[in-house]
Amino acid sequence: MDGKRTARRRWWRWAAAAAAALVLTGGGLALLAWNGVIWPNRFAVGGYDVRGVDVSAYQGEIDWPVLAEQDLDFAFLKATEGSSHVDERFAANWAGARDTDLLVGAYHFLSFESSGQDQAAHLIEQVPDEPGTLPPVVDVEYYGEFADSPPSVDELRGILDPMLAALEDHYGAPPIIYTTQEVRSTYLGDDYGDYPLWIRSVVTAPDLPRRDWTFWQYSDRDVLDGYSGEETHIDMNVFDGSLDDLRAMTLD
């Protein structure tokens, strides 16, 4: 009996040690993922040659020559939000990024609380119409209280459609729509196929055919050199095409 009890104790000790090791390993993997060392989409983006970042004031002051030399081809910069907010780092980021070899564009965070016409006028006031830059981006996603009480399809399209039309008229190119897979499915569907789609999917590859999207934000946990803001991570993206294809999208 004593031998059996000893064997059982050894088995439970071994099981406890194994369980502890799994917990530590899992915690370690989670920490590595949080810090951007490993990321589920790393292998999925291996076949894309053109990649870039998107940034806002959260990345703080950016040393653009340092950031640009890290195998990047393009950068999207937050410019505006709603009908009045301007990202405090936009002007500096635009000037700095434009002084590199990166292809540069600006993005606007869509508000559900002001008209599309007012938001388009606000973006146009802030973002130069410069040849060689990428078309403006309209970022369409839930925020704040609208995560629980989202607008109806008609309400959202009533804001988005006039904004897209005004931007295309001003910049002479279809704006890019950035969104999540959930928002696209709920609000956009296949009705916005004339606009380049920038899809966010940071855990797995997009659940969409490649022909349906142009840009893919595959990570929000990368860490690069060249910025010093409160946000240590930076968003990473790929373009589905060649660098010449991307240059062909720029404004005339």
N, C-alpha and C positions, 0 to 999 in steps of 0.2 A: 504493500500500500504506500509506504514512504517513497519507494522508487517511482510509483505512478504520480504521486503528488509532486515530486521534484521535476518529473518530465513535464507535467502540466504547467508548473510555475515557469519552467524554461520556455515553454511554448508561448505563454502569455507575455513573458518579457520580450521574446523575439517579435511577437505581433505588435506590442506596444512600440518597440523601437522602429519597426517597419512603418507603422502608422505615423510616428513622429517624423520619420525621414520624408514620407510623402507630403506631410503638411509643410515641412520646411522647404522641400523642393517646389511645391506648388506656390508657396509664398515667395520664394526666390524668383520663380518664373513670372509671377504677377508683378513683382517689383521691376524686373527687367523689362517687361512689357510697358509698364507705367512710365519708365524712363526712356522708352524708345529704343532700347538696345535690341530687343526682338519684337517683331510685330507680325501678326498673322498674314498680312498681305505682301510681305517682303518678296516671297517667291512668285506671287501672282503678277507682280509688276516687272519681272525680269525681262520680259520681251518688249518693253516700251523704251524707246531711246530718248524721247523728249520729255523732260520733267521740269517742274517748277514749284514755287512756293506761293502761298498767299499770306499776307501779313496785315497787321493793324497796329494801333498804338500800343497794344499789349506787348509787342516785341520790343517796345522802347526805341531808343536810338539805334539805327542800323548802319553798320559799316558796309555799304553796298559793294565795294570792290572785293572785300573779304567774303561776303555771302555769295556773290555771283560766281566766284571761282570754284565753288564746290559742286561742279558738274550740274549746273542749273542752266536752263534755257529761257525760262519766262518767270514773271512775277506779277501777281495781281495784288493791288494795294487797296485797302479799305479807304473809300473817299467820303461817303455820305450815308446817312440813315434818316429815313422819314423825310419831312419837308424842311428841316432846319439844322439837324446835327451834322457837323463836319468832324471827321477823325482828326485829332490834334496833330498827328504825325503825317497826314497825307501830303501836304506841300513838300515837306522835307524828303519823304520817301519817293515822291514822284521825281523830284530833281535828282536825288541820289541814284535811283534805279535807272533813270534815263541816261545817266552818265556812264553806264556800263553797256555790255553787249547783250544784256537781257532784252527780250521782248516784253513790254510792260503794258499792263491794263489796269483799270480801276473798277472797284465794285461798290454797289449800293445795297444796303440792307433795307428790304421792303417793309414798310410799316402798313399795318392794317387799319390805321387810324387817320390817315390823310389821303387826299386824292392822288391818283396816278399822275395827273397833270402837274400838280404842285411838286411832287417828288421828282419828276423828270426835270422840271425847271431848276430845281435845287442841284441836282447832279450836273446838269449842263453848265451851271454857273461855276462849279468847282473843278470840273474835269476838262482839260484842254482837248480840243479836236485837233490832234497832231498826227500828221502822216507817219506811218511806221509803228503806231501804237495799236494795241489790240482793242476790239470793240468793248464797250462798257458791259459790265455784268450786273444783273439784278438777282440778288440773293433772296430766295423765297423759302422761308422756313418758319415753323412755329416759334413763338417766343412768349415769355411771361405768362400772363393769364390765358393767352390764346392756345397754349398747349392743352389746357383742359376745356376751353370753350372756343374752338377754332371758328373762323368765319365760314359762311356757306360758300359753295363753289361760285355762285353768282356774285357774291360780295367780293371775293378775292379777285375774280376775273375782271370785275368792274374797276378795280384799282390797277391790276397788272396790265391789262390790254392797252389802256390809253398811255401808260408809261412806256411800254415797249414801242408803240407807234411813234411817240414823240422822240424817243431816243434814236430810232432808226432814221427818222426824218432828219434829225440834226447831224448825226455822225455818218450817215450814208452807208450803214451796214447793220444787219440784224444784231441786236444785243444778245449776249450769252445769258442763259438762265441757269443759275446755280440752285440746286435743291436736293432734298433727300428723296430716297425711293418712295417713302410713304407719302410725302406731299405730292410728288409727281403722279403717283397712282390715284390719289384722291382728287386732285385739282386740275392736273394738266393732261394726263393721258397722252393720246397721240395727236392732240389738236395743236400742238406747238412745235411741230416737226420742222418748221422753217427757221427755228432759232437753235443755234448750237446749244447742246445740253452739257452742263457740268454737273456730274452726279457725285454726291457724297456717299461713300460706302467704305467705312474705315475698319471693318472686321473681315469682310469677305469681298470677293469680286462683285461688281454690280450684277444684280439679278435682271439684266437687260441685255439684249443683243448688242454687240459692239457697234453696229451701225446706228444705234439709237443714241449713243453718247459720244461727245467729242473730248471732254476732259473728265478725269476721274480723280477725286480727292481720296487717296487711299490710306492716309495716315494723318492723325492729329497729335502724334506723340514723337515726332522726330526732334533731334537736337543737333543744330548746326552751329558753326562759329559765326560771329559777326553781329550779334545783337545783345542787348543788355536790359531788357524790360522785365516786368514782373512775371511775364509768362516765359518759362524756360523752353517750352516746346514750340514747334513750328509745323504748320500744315504742309503736307507734301502732295503733289499732284503729278499725273502724267497726261500727255496729249496723245490721242490715238491717230498718229500720222507722223510724217517726217518733219524736220525743222523747216524745210521748204514749204510744206503744207501749212505749217503754222504761220510762216511769214506771209503766205498768200491771204491769210485772214486779216492782216493788219489794214488800217485805214489808209485810204489814198490821200 
